[in-house]
Amino acid sequence: MHLHDLSATALLAAYRSKALSPVEVTRAVLAHVHTWEPHLHATYALDADAAMTQAEASQKRWMKNAPQGPLDGVPTFIKENIATQGVPIPLGSAATELIPATRDAPPAARLREAGAVILGKTTMPDYGMLSSGLSSFHALTRNPWDLTKNPGGSSAGAGAGAAAGYGPLHLGTDIGGSVRLPAGWCGVFALKPSLGRIPIDPPYAGRVAGPMTRSVADSALMMATLSLPDARDTMSLPYQDIAWTQLDRDLKGLRIGLQMDAGWGLPVESEVAAAIIAAAKVFEAQGAIIEPLKPYITRAMVEGVDAFWRLRAWLDISALPEARRAKVLPYILAWARGGAGLSGEQVFRGHAMMAAMREAAVRACQPFDFVLTPTAPIPAFAAKLASPTNDPATPFEHIAFTLPFNMSEQPAASINCGHTTSGMPIGLQIIGHRFDDLGVLQMAHAWETMRPPQRAWPVPPKG
């Protein structure tokens, strides 16, 4: 196996035994990234010199059997909107002033303290408001399984990079599906944890950071570090010393809801539906009890949330000088402008729909131990589109299965459960009760051990 394909758990074992060194691994990953990047455009602020300096320091620590932390020497990428000291944060938009961050945000600080080798940042679309690799600042990020397809977003570069072998550890953020959608479309694993489980700055409703990796075990390894406390997140949960790497679980008797109709949005395509239903049958064969879950989200809830987010974006974008505002991706500008004429009553009612969605999701999931859904109703769409509909009037039609769990604060993961006839990954979403992040990881690990053999990871085009 190539060094860039090794998991974090395998790398750490090899460092302990002196079979591998952080320097040779980091050098190999950087070389692999260099081969892929002209095709994928998944990175921002890639800093090979700084990465090698970190790797050399890590190697010296391992030679002394004194690693700095549980991720010492493991190559890692961080999504662009998570601040790392000295690096500007464009937020995916050419309209942003490039001002270096003064300090690491909490998730980046934890990774650095744990000894992770930070190779650079990964791309995102304008303001993180697209499930696409399209950006006015970055070159178009593409899906390594098929370069004509979209990796999803907003953690676009993280999803593409994880699938392409840009090292084992990637960190994204999610406010409506932004780690789960690219994970589903790129065939990797991602966890959207309970709100507040991973301290983040700035915090706000629905926003979380989450690991994106090729294996559940690597995400569990990241959670042990990322969930450490940080007072800067005023919405964070009290710290719990969770046994993140204890992933084995008996499935017998678990009551699992299966939702194949979200009640709104794009219809679930037949190949996606077949893969999700097949996965549910595997759980059932292990003794789980599968029961249908009816739709519980209404179009009024979705339109209210959309209105609130439009106005929130418009307040930021309209405050920009005209020359900078003109640089915003036209799709995002058109979408945000839809909030310009909203009345105070409309905005208040829109905000109230976030709570209504939360209550509906928690209530619907309450009878079950876990819920299974498609991550997205469709496979990856065309790379150059801002969204599957490509219409700012209907921007959320593909996030019907992911959005509710940002509002409800429940943990939800995406893991690959099959491929289309054209070879594109299909994501299975696993949802747990609030705060049962470990349970979601255990369910995903169970599926990982039961699912059919996976296809070989994509490789860079020749020539």
KEVOTOR-859492 format. One line per 5 residues: number of its first residue (from 0); for each residue x, z, y of C-alpha. Coordinates in Angstrom, 1 decimal. Layout:
residues N
NUM> X,Z,Y; ...
end
This chain:
residues 463
0> 0.0,0.0,0.0; 1.2,-0.8,3.5; 2.1,2.1,5.7; -0.5,1.2,8.3; -3.2,1.5,5.6
5> -2.3,5.1,4.6; -4.8,7.8,5.4; -3.9,10.8,7.5; -4.1,13.1,4.5; -1.7,10.8,2.6
10> 0.7,10.6,5.5; 0.9,14.4,5.9; 1.6,14.9,2.2; 4.3,12.3,2.4; 5.8,14.0,5.5
15> 5.9,17.3,3.6; 7.6,15.8,0.6; 10.0,13.8,2.8; 8.8,10.6,1.1; 8.0,9.2,4.6
20> 8.9,10.0,8.2; 6.8,9.8,11.3; 9.3,7.4,12.8; 9.0,4.7,10.1; 5.2,5.1,9.9
25> 4.7,4.8,13.7; 7.1,1.8,13.8; 5.1,0.1,11.0; 1.7,0.8,12.7; 2.9,-0.5,16.0
30> 4.2,-3.7,14.3; 0.8,-4.2,12.7; -1.0,-3.6,16.0; 1.3,-6.2,17.6; 0.3,-8.7,14.9
35> -3.5,-8.1,15.3; -3.8,-7.6,19.0; -3.8,-11.2,20.2; -6.9,-11.7,18.1; -8.7,-8.3,18.5
40> -7.9,-7.0,22.0; -8.8,-3.5,20.9; -6.2,-1.5,22.8; -5.6,-0.4,26.4; -2.5,1.3,27.7
45> -0.6,0.8,24.4; 2.7,2.7,25.0; 5.1,2.0,22.1; 8.0,3.7,23.8; 6.1,7.0,24.3
50> 4.7,6.7,20.8; 8.2,6.4,19.3; 9.5,9.3,21.4; 6.6,11.5,20.0; 7.4,10.2,16.5
55> 11.0,11.1,16.8; 10.2,14.6,18.0; 7.7,15.0,15.1; 10.3,13.8,12.6; 12.8,16.5,13.8
60> 10.1,19.1,13.3; 9.3,17.9,9.8; 13.0,17.9,8.9; 12.9,21.6,9.7; 9.7,22.1,7.8
65> 8.1,23.3,11.1; 5.3,20.9,12.0; 3.7,21.6,15.4; 0.2,21.4,14.0; -2.1,20.0,11.3
70> -1.8,16.4,12.6; 1.9,16.3,13.3; 3.2,12.7,13.2; -0.1,11.0,12.5; -0.6,7.8,14.6
75> -3.7,8.2,16.7; -5.7,6.2,19.3; -8.1,7.7,21.8; -11.0,5.9,23.5; -10.2,4.9,27.1
80> -12.8,7.2,28.7; -11.2,10.3,27.3; -8.6,11.3,29.8; -5.0,11.4,28.9; -2.5,12.6,31.5
85> -0.9,9.9,33.6; -3.2,7.1,32.4; -5.9,5.6,34.6; -9.5,5.5,33.2; -11.1,2.1,34.1
90> -14.3,3.0,32.2; -14.2,-0.6,30.9; -15.0,-2.0,34.4; -13.0,-4.1,36.8; -14.8,-2.2,39.6
95> -13.0,1.0,38.9; -10.1,2.2,40.9; -7.1,2.8,38.6; -6.1,6.4,39.4; -3.9,8.2,36.8
100> -5.6,11.1,35.1; -4.1,14.5,36.1; -4.5,16.1,32.7; -5.7,15.6,29.2; -9.5,16.0,28.5
105> -10.2,18.6,25.9; -10.3,16.3,22.8; -7.0,14.6,23.8; -5.4,18.0,24.5; -6.3,19.2,21.1
110> -4.9,16.1,19.4; -1.7,16.4,21.3; -1.3,20.1,20.6; -1.8,19.3,16.9; 1.2,17.0,17.0
115> -0.7,13.7,16.7; 1.4,10.6,17.8; -0.8,9.1,20.5; -0.2,5.4,20.5; -2.5,4.6,23.4
120> -6.2,4.1,24.3; -8.9,1.8,22.9; -11.2,-0.5,24.8; -14.8,0.0,25.9; -17.4,-2.0,27.8
125> -18.4,-1.3,31.4; -19.3,2.4,31.8; -19.8,2.6,28.1; -23.3,1.2,28.5; -23.1,-1.6,25.9
130> -23.0,-1.7,22.1; -20.5,-4.5,22.6; -16.8,-5.4,23.0; -17.7,-7.2,26.3; -16.0,-5.8,29.4
135> -15.2,-6.9,32.9; -11.8,-5.2,32.7; -10.6,-5.8,29.1; -10.3,-9.0,27.2; -13.2,-9.5,24.7
140> -12.8,-7.1,21.8; -13.7,-8.7,18.5; -14.6,-7.6,15.0; -11.7,-7.9,12.5; -14.0,-8.9,9.6
145> -15.1,-12.0,11.5; -13.5,-12.8,14.9; -16.7,-14.6,16.0; -18.6,-11.3,15.7; -19.0,-8.2,17.8
150> -17.4,-4.9,16.9; -20.2,-3.0,18.6; -19.7,-0.3,21.2; -19.2,1.4,23.3; -16.3,2.6,21.1
155> -15.5,-1.0,20.5; -11.7,-0.9,20.3; -11.8,2.3,18.1; -14.2,0.6,15.6; -12.2,-2.6,15.5
160> -8.8,-0.8,15.4; -9.8,1.6,12.6; -11.0,-1.4,10.4; -7.9,-3.4,11.2; -5.4,-0.6,10.3
165> -4.3,0.6,13.8; -3.3,3.9,12.2; -5.7,6.3,10.5; -7.1,8.4,13.3; -9.4,7.2,16.1
170> -11.5,9.1,18.6; -14.6,7.7,20.3; -17.6,8.9,22.3; -21.3,8.5,21.6; -24.4,8.8,23.9
175> -26.7,6.5,22.1; -24.8,5.3,19.0; -21.4,4.5,20.4; -19.3,5.8,17.5; -21.9,5.0,14.8
180> -22.7,1.4,15.7; -19.2,0.1,15.8; -18.5,2.1,12.6; -21.4,0.5,10.9; -20.5,-3.0,12.1
185> -16.8,-2.6,11.3; -17.2,-0.9,8.0; -15.5,2.5,8.8; -16.7,6.1,9.0; -17.8,7.9,12.1
190> -19.3,11.3,12.8; -21.4,12.0,15.9; -21.2,15.8,15.8; -23.8,18.2,17.1; -23.8,18.4,20.9
195> -21.1,20.8,22.0; -19.3,21.0,18.6; -16.3,19.1,20.1; -15.6,20.3,23.7; -15.5,17.4,26.2
200> -15.1,17.0,29.9; -17.3,16.0,31.7; -20.2,17.2,29.5; -23.7,16.0,29.9; -26.9,15.5,27.8
205> -26.4,13.5,24.7; -22.7,12.9,25.2; -20.3,13.8,22.4; -16.8,12.8,21.2; -16.5,11.9,17.5
210> -13.8,10.9,14.9; -13.7,7.3,13.6; -11.7,6.8,10.5; -11.5,4.8,7.2; -12.3,7.9,5.1
215> -14.5,11.0,5.4; -11.6,13.3,4.6; -9.6,12.0,7.6; -12.6,12.7,10.0; -13.0,16.2,8.5
220> -9.3,16.7,9.2; -9.8,15.7,12.8; -12.8,18.0,13.2; -10.7,21.0,12.4; -8.6,20.2,15.5
225> -11.2,18.7,17.8; -13.7,21.5,17.4; -11.3,24.1,18.8; -12.7,25.8,22.0; -12.1,24.7,25.5
230> -13.7,26.5,28.5; -14.0,23.2,30.5; -17.0,22.2,28.5; -19.8,24.4,29.8; -22.2,23.0,27.2
235> -20.0,23.6,24.2; -21.0,25.6,21.2; -19.4,29.0,20.3; -16.4,28.2,18.2; -16.9,28.5,14.4
240> -14.1,28.5,11.9; -15.7,25.9,9.6; -14.2,24.9,6.3; -14.1,21.3,7.3; -12.2,20.0,4.4
245> -14.5,21.5,1.7; -16.4,18.3,1.1; -17.8,18.7,-2.4; -21.5,19.3,-2.7; -24.2,19.3,-5.4
250> -26.9,16.8,-4.6; -29.4,18.0,-7.1; -32.7,19.2,-5.5; -31.8,18.1,-2.0; -34.8,16.7,-0.1
255> -33.8,13.5,1.7; -36.0,11.6,4.1; -35.6,7.8,4.1; -36.6,6.0,7.3; -36.7,2.2,7.2
260> -38.9,1.7,10.2; -38.0,3.3,13.5; -41.3,2.4,15.2; -39.7,0.3,17.8; -36.8,-2.1,18.3
265> -35.5,-5.0,16.2; -36.9,-5.2,12.7; -34.6,-4.3,9.9; -33.1,-7.4,8.3; -33.6,-7.9,4.6
270> -29.9,-7.5,3.6; -29.6,-4.3,5.6; -32.8,-2.9,4.1; -31.7,-3.7,0.6; -28.3,-2.0,1.0
275> -29.9,1.2,2.5; -32.6,1.4,-0.2; -29.9,0.9,-2.9; -27.9,3.8,-1.5; -31.0,6.0,-1.5
280> -31.5,5.2,-5.2; -28.0,6.3,-5.9; -28.6,9.7,-4.3; -31.9,9.9,-6.2; -30.1,9.3,-9.5
285> -27.9,12.3,-8.7; -31.0,14.5,-8.5; -31.9,14.3,-4.8; -35.5,13.9,-3.9; -36.1,10.8,-1.7
290> -39.3,10.8,0.4; -40.3,8.3,3.1; -40.1,9.3,6.7; -42.6,7.6,9.1; -41.7,6.5,12.7
295> -41.9,9.3,15.2; -40.4,7.7,18.4; -42.7,5.9,20.8; -42.0,3.0,23.1; -43.0,5.2,26.0
300> -40.1,7.6,25.1; -37.6,4.8,25.0; -38.8,3.2,28.3; -38.6,6.6,30.0; -35.0,7.2,28.8
305> -34.1,3.7,29.8; -35.5,4.2,33.3; -33.6,7.4,33.8; -30.3,5.9,32.6; -30.8,2.9,34.8
310> -31.2,5.0,37.9; -28.3,7.2,37.0; -26.1,4.0,36.6; -27.5,2.5,39.8; -26.6,5.5,41.9
315> -23.0,5.2,40.8; -22.8,1.4,41.1; -24.7,1.1,44.4; -22.2,3.6,46.0; -19.3,1.2,45.3
320> -18.1,-1.0,48.2; -19.6,-4.5,47.9; -16.4,-6.2,46.8; -15.9,-3.7,43.9; -19.6,-3.8,42.9
325> -19.3,-7.5,42.5; -16.8,-7.0,39.7; -19.2,-5.1,37.5; -20.3,-7.0,34.4; -23.3,-9.0,35.5
330> -25.4,-7.8,32.6; -24.7,-4.1,33.5; -25.4,-4.8,37.2; -28.7,-6.4,36.4; -29.6,-3.6,34.0
335> -28.7,-0.8,36.5; -30.5,-2.6,39.4; -33.7,-2.1,37.5; -33.5,1.6,38.5; -33.2,0.9,42.2
340> -37.0,0.8,43.0; -38.1,3.7,40.7; -40.0,6.5,42.4; -39.2,10.2,42.0; -42.2,10.6,39.7
345> -41.0,7.7,37.4; -37.5,9.2,37.2; -38.8,12.7,36.5; -41.1,11.4,33.8; -38.2,9.3,32.4
350> -36.0,12.4,32.2; -38.9,14.3,30.5; -38.9,11.6,27.7; -35.4,12.8,26.7; -36.9,16.2,25.8
355> -39.9,14.5,24.1; -37.5,12.4,22.0; -35.6,15.5,21.1; -38.7,17.4,20.0; -40.0,14.5,18.0
360> -36.7,14.0,16.1; -36.2,17.6,15.3; -39.8,18.0,14.1; -39.7,14.9,12.0; -36.4,15.9,10.3
365> -37.4,19.5,9.7; -39.0,19.1,6.2; -35.8,17.5,4.9; -32.3,18.6,4.2; -30.9,15.2,5.4
370> -32.3,11.9,6.5; -31.0,8.4,5.6; -31.5,5.3,7.9; -29.8,2.1,8.6; -27.2,2.6,11.3
375> -28.4,-0.6,12.9; -31.2,-2.9,12.0; -29.0,-6.0,12.0; -25.4,-6.9,11.0; -22.8,-7.6,13.7
380> -23.9,-10.1,16.3; -22.0,-12.7,18.3; -18.9,-11.5,19.9; -19.6,-12.8,23.4; -23.0,-11.3,23.7
385> -23.6,-8.0,25.7; -26.3,-7.0,23.2; -28.2,-8.6,20.3; -31.0,-9.7,22.7; -28.5,-10.5,25.5
390> -31.3,-9.5,27.9; -30.9,-6.6,30.3; -34.6,-6.1,30.3; -34.5,-5.2,26.6; -31.1,-3.5,26.2
395> -31.8,-0.8,23.6; -33.6,-2.7,20.8; -30.7,-2.3,18.4; -30.2,1.5,18.9; -33.6,2.6,17.6
400> -32.1,4.5,14.6; -29.1,6.1,16.5; -30.5,7.1,20.0; -32.9,9.9,18.9; -30.1,12.0,17.5
405> -28.1,12.1,20.7; -31.3,13.4,22.4; -32.0,15.9,19.5; -28.3,17.1,19.4; -28.3,16.6,15.6
410> -25.1,15.5,13.7; -25.3,12.0,12.4; -22.7,9.8,10.7; -22.3,6.2,9.7; -20.6,5.1,6.5
415> -20.3,1.7,4.9; -22.9,1.0,2.2; -22.5,-2.7,1.5; -21.9,-6.1,2.9; -24.0,-9.1,3.8
420> -23.6,-12.4,1.9; -21.3,-13.5,4.7; -19.1,-10.4,4.2; -20.1,-8.3,7.2; -20.3,-4.5,6.7
425> -23.7,-2.6,6.6; -23.8,0.9,7.9; -25.7,3.8,6.3; -26.7,6.6,8.8; -26.8,10.2,7.5
430> -28.5,12.8,9.7; -28.5,16.5,9.3; -30.1,19.5,11.0; -28.6,20.7,14.3; -25.2,22.4,13.7
435> -24.9,21.3,10.1; -22.0,19.0,10.8; -20.2,20.0,7.6; -23.3,19.1,5.6; -23.4,15.6,7.0
440> -19.7,15.2,6.1; -20.4,16.4,2.6; -23.2,14.0,2.2; -21.0,11.1,3.4; -18.2,12.2,1.1
445> -20.7,12.2,-1.8; -21.7,8.7,-1.0; -18.1,7.7,-0.6; -17.4,8.8,-4.1; -20.5,7.2,-5.6
450> -20.6,3.8,-3.8; -19.4,0.6,-5.5; -15.7,-0.4,-4.9; -15.1,-1.5,-1.3; -13.8,-4.8,-0.2
455> -10.2,-5.1,0.9; -9.7,-4.4,4.6; -9.4,-7.4,6.8; -5.9,-8.8,7.6; -4.6,-10.6,10.6
460> -5.1,-14.4,10.8; -2.1,-16.4,9.8; -0.3,-18.3,12.5
end
